[in-house]
Structure formats: structure tokens, C-alpha cells
Amino acid sequence: MTGRPSLQRQLLAWTLGALVAVWSVFMLVGYHTGVEESDELTDGHLASVASLLLAQSGTAFEEQRPDAATLGMAPNLKAHDYQQSLSVAIWNESGKLLTRTGPAPLLAFETPEGFATLQLGQPAQAWRVFVRGDNVGQARKVAVLLNVQERDDLAADIAAQVATPGLWLLPIVTLVLTLAVRRGLRPLLDLSARVRAMDIHQAGRLQAPPHAEFQAMVAAIETLGSRYQTALAHERELADTFAHELRTPLASLRLHAASLRGTLTPE
């Protein structure tokens, strides 16, 4: 009947609402986790490049090429969408700059070793920096730099690629869940139709679905129908008793009424 709340719609609303809430939380957590993991991957890349450069021979960087500073910005060297524009600076033990590549501003030789996020250049920009010495008399010192904006853009892109399948799967899961709820409620709808089709004036058992959850409800409906049949039988018995008790007085009254139709003597 229109205007009344529907259990199926209410169940679907609560189920789909909970699904969207939990799905959103998982996607948000997954996105932030993807960003953090991408940042860790970038830091690992910086450390790997530094270790690779420190493993080169001592004479590899003695002569600096005139165009070395701009070599890292050459567009023809980019071979992958996720390739990052790393900058490198290498000093000897006395602080003399041996070589420098990439767009990053020149870093101070006194920068402590390890990871750091520094503001460099004019205007100042954030750069992710990893500095390391060769630990053999500190003959060389290497700094690898990456623009934080480029790093964040790459992390956001990777995290979005990870989270996007969740957006495509949500409508599919919603559709499947809707069909599953409707299929699960079909026995209840069938039972409701059978209850509406019952003839309370005739005794009979209600054909119940085989599910255990409906047995108590079916038993209650059958008990109510049995009580109604018992009350109806008592009502019929009471009516028969009254008819029997009234039959003799009514017959006497009929005889007297019939005798009044004839001619009466004075007595």
C-alpha cells in the first residue's frame, strides 16, 4: 500500500549507505597510503642514485662538462611518464664542486648528510634532498635533489591510479548488493502474499518457506487462525442452542395464534 514504509527500501538504504561510508573511508585511507608509499619510493630513488654515483671511480668526475648543469633538463632524455627530474651535485673532500646536473639550485657543501626538505633558490622552492659521503676519508660528497612539487604530483598521480578502480567498482558492487537484498527478501514477499490469500473462514495450513526465521511467524499465524476457527465453531454451537431452546415456545405461540383465527365460544 502506498504511503507506508517499505522494509526492502529501508534495508537497501541502510546497506548501501553503510557500503558507501566504508568504501569512502577505505578509498581515503588507500589514497593517503599511496601518497606515503610514493614518497618513500622517491626517497629510496634518491638514495639509490647517490649510492650509484659514489660507486663510480674517483676520476669519473674530475673534469666537469660545460653543459653538465643543464643536462638533466634535456627533453630528449625523458623516456617515461614517471621519470623524475633529479638534480645531482658532487664535491671532493675540500668542498670543490666536481659536477652538477639538473635544474636544482646549488646546495651548500656544509649540508648535513641524510634526508631533508629545504627551501632553495629565488624565489624559494621546496626541494627533497639526500646527501651522503663515501665514508672513505670523505673523498667525495654527493647530493641528490628533487623538486617537492614534482614529487607530490607524482605521488598524487600514483595514488589516484590506485584509488580509481574503487570508484568504478562501487556502482557494480552497489548493483550486485541490491540484487542480492531483493533476492534474499523474496521468501518474505512470498509469505506476505500467501498470508493475504488466506481464507480465514476455512481451516488450512499456511505453506511457509523452509527458512528457520519464518517458522515462529508461521506458527503464530496458524495459531491465530486456529483460535478464530474455534471461536467460530463456538459461535455456531451457541446459535444452535438458542434456536433449540426457542423452538418450543415459538411453536406454542404459533398454535395459539392459529387458534385465534377461528370463531371462539363465549367460554
Summary of the structure (lengths in Angstrom):
residues: 267
radius of gyration: 45.8
end to end distance: 74.4
largest distance: 163.5
contacts: 638
relative contact order: 0.10
helix: 57%
strand: 13%
